[in-house]
Amino acid sequence: MDASFRPLILGAVFDMDGLMFDTESMFLHVWKQAGDDWGLGDISQIGYSMLGVNTAESEKIIRDSLKSKIDVDSFLTYFRKLHTEYRSSHPVPPKPGLYTLLEYLKEQGYRTAVASSSGREMVLHCLRQTDTEKYFDFVLCGDMVSRSKPDPQIYQTACQALELLPNQCIALEDSLNGIRSASSAGLYPIMVPDLIEPTEEIQKLLFRCLPELSQVIPLLKERPGPGSF
């Protein structure tokens, strides 16, 4: 995308896991432990393929990958219990620059939403534990839409809820599927990589790739925003 392009930006839509909070590394830690406990060897690639998709799609990936090896229903029950216990006993770690960016967006009058593939219970747990729910005008979760990222539905719905056009919003993402979703919906995708770097395909879809969330602020200062009217 042309680096000199300066669109009007009125809203910001945030992914959650791996973007706002360091939860994907927590997920992969528990996923590896479950695989070890069940004698499955290295199943890390299956875990990576589940990043950025909703619960239903994640379960499908697990079933397709492991159905010939184990009783998948029993394994899922074990993994979910392990994951819940781990999340309950470990505070959610905010990513660098998160609060700085959220404060700036609130002060400047940007409309904000969460568009997460995780279920509502998990999303609200993370937002409330970190005292970040107050920064968002709307929270959209994976179990509130029928199609998972990379489908654009979740970003389209978030923009509708904010009463903004997609081309008036940036999308903040760390996953490849999230970038595909935001780009297809017509937002300006900004990637802040977590566990996965952008591929050549993804680089062509990006508005920017930034090392930290706080770096979004100077990007917004260069463009017309809510205070331009």
N, C-alpha and C positions, 0 to 999 in steps of 0.2 A: 504494500500500500504506500502511496506517495507520502513521504515524511513531511512535506510542506502543507499537506491538507489540514485545514483547521475548521472542523465542523462545530456546530452549536451543540454543546453537551449540557443536558439538564438532569440526567439521571445516571445512577451507577447500580449495576446488578452484580451481586457477589455470589460466586460459588462458596461453599463452606469448607469441606474437608480438603486439607492440603493447601488451601488458599488463605483462609482466615485462621485456621487452627492446624497444628501439627498432628492431625488425627490419622492420616493415612499411614504414617510410620507405626502408629499404635496398632492399627488394623493389621498391617503386614506382620508385625511381631506376634500377634495372637494367631494369625493364619499359619505362620511357620510352626508355632508351638503345637497347634492342633494337628498339623501334618506329621510332625515328629511323633506325637503321642499315638497316632494311628498307624505309624510305620509306613507313611506314604512317600518318604524321601523328600526331594526338593520339589515343592509345589509352588514356589515363589512366582513363576510366570503366570499361573492361574490367578494368583492374587493381584498381580499388576493389571491383568486384563479386566478385573472388576472395578478398577478405579474410575470414578466418574460416571458410573451407571447406577440405576436404582436397585432396590432390593430384589424385585422380581427378575430383572435381567441378571443380576449377580447369581441368584439361585439357579437360573437356567445354565449359566456358564459352569457352575459347580457340577450340576447334574450331567451335562454333556461331557465334562472332562473326567469325572470320577465314577460314573455309573457302572463301568465294567470292573471296577476294583473293589468297591465297598458298598455297604448299605448307606446310601446317601442321606436318607432321612435321619438315621441315627447320628451320622457325622454332623449334619447341619444342627441338630439339637445340641450336640456337644460343643460345636464351635460357637454358636450363639450364646450359650451359657458362659463359656470361657471369655468371650468378647464383652458381655455385659458385666461380668465380675471385674475384668481388667479396667474397663472404662469407669466403673463405680469407684474404684480404689486409686485411680490416677487422675489428677486434675488435668483439664483440657489446656494444652499449651498454646497461647496465641502466637501467631507468626509475627516476625519483626515488622514494625511500622503500622500494624493494624489500627491501634487506637489513635495514632497520629492522623491517619487518613480518615477514619470515621469522624473524628472531631472536626476536621477541616470540611468535610462534606456537609455536616450538620450546620456548621457556622455559616457556610456560603449558600445554603438553601437548596442543595441538590436533593432530588428525590432518590430514595434508596430502597433496594429490595434484596432479599436472599433468594437464590434459585438453586437449591441443593438437591442432589439425587438421594440423599439420606431420608429416612422416614421422619415424620413430624416429631415423634417422641424424642428421637436422638438429636434433631436439630434444635428443638427448644431447650433440651438439657444443656447443650453446648452454649447456646446464646445466654441462657440465664446464669449458668455457672460463671461465665466470663463478664457478665453485666454488659453485654453488647446488644441485647434485644431492643433496647430503647433507641438505638441509632437507626432502626429500619422502619420504613413506612409499611412494608409488606413482607411476609415470609412465605415462600412457596417451597414445598417439599416434594420429594419423589413420589410419595403415596397420594399426592393431590393432583397428579396428572396421569394420563393413560399411557404416554409414550416416554421412554427414557432417552437421555442424551446418548447419541449425537442428534436425535430428532430435535428440531427447533421448538417444539411445543412449550417447554418450560420457560424459555426466554420470551417467547411470544406472549405467554400468559402473564409473565412478570411485567412486561411493558404495558399491557392492557390495564393491569392493576394500578400501575403508577400513572396511568392516563398520559403516556408519552409514546411517541413513535419510536420504533427500534433505532432509527438513525439519529435519535436524540440521546442515546444511551451508550455508555461503555459497559462492557462485560468483563469482569475480572475472574480469571480462571487459571488453574494449574494443570488441568488434564487435557489430553488430546481430544477426547470425546466432548468435553466442555467447550473447547474452542470451535470444534465443528458445529456444535449446536448453536452457539452464539452467532457465528458467522452466517449460518443458514437462516437464522432469524432476522438478520439485518442489523445487528448491533456492531459496535466497534470492539473487537476482541483484544484484550490486553492479557498477555500471559505472564504470570509470575511463577516460574518453574519451581516445583517441589522435588518430586522423585524422578520425574521424566522431563528431559529436554525436548524442545520442539523439533519435530522432523522437518524435512524439506517441504513436505506437503503442508504442514501446519504453519511454517514460516510465511507461506504465500497468503494465508488467511488472516495473519495478525495485523492489527493496527500498531501495536508495539509489543516488545518483550522486555520486561523490566526485572531487575534483581530483587526488588523489595517493594512492598505495598506503598511505603511513604513516597516512592519515586513517582507515583501517579500524580501527586500534588503539583509539581512543576509542569507536568504535561497539561493538566487542566488550566493552570494559570495562563498558558499560552493561547487558550481558546475561549471564545465567548461562552458564558455560562448563565446561571440564574440571575446574577447581578448585572447582566448586560442590558436589561430592559429598563 
